[in-house]
Amino acid sequence: MKNLVKKGLVVAMLFTAMIATGAGKDNSVKFTVVNSKMIDLKLENKDGKIQISLKDQHGEVLHSEKFKGSNFAKKYDLKILPMGHYYFEIEGESKIKMIPFEVTDKEVAYNHELETIYFKPTILQEKDAVCISKLALEKEDLTIVFLDENDNLLYNETISGPGKLAKKLNIKQLEKGTYRLYVRSGDRVYSEYLYLNIDNE
């Protein structure tokens, strides 16, 4: 069934068009129900390369496409979708916007008040420190786990929201080598390798 849905969406969207221009305005998304099961998605992008995905209520990806530019406009014919709950996920370099909707037997039901924005954590490696920050508007926690190349735990802390969450880890005394940083917020986990060339002698 999932493959049928994917193929149906691809066929249904052949008539659509995307518009790419130069540097954009502030990011904004407009989700409009054109008729019973046709929607119009427009995006003014200022968040670098973005990925636009259509997912079911279990997070299964039914359709996905990448876009680089400032203006995106596309119509989606959703009549191939079975009745149920779905959402569009628009992921940029700094944030993820989720637009939930419901497909009924007659129409697409949408409420803009249910839209949510998730801000990704920012990880910045300096000479003597690693700076981690995240904007937590939904009161989500931020868990930081720092491991060495042998998976020994060097640091573990959970910071609670809301607001801007930030932590600065001092890495000045660490030996040369490869380290791994895990940052978890909500149900999302980000990992990044850190390569240290610090001379402690």
Buried (B, 14 or more C-beta within 10 A) or exposed (E): EEEEBBEBBEEBBEEEEEEEEEEBEEBEBEBEBEEEBBBBBBBBBBBEEBBBBBBBEEEEEBBEEEBEBBBBBBBBBBEBBEEEEBBBBBBBEBBBBBBBBBBEEEBBEBEEEEBEBBBBBBBEBEEEEBEBBBBBEEEBBBEBBBBBEEEEEBBEEEBEBEEEBBBEBEBEEBEEEEBBBBBBBEEEEBEBEBEBEEEEE
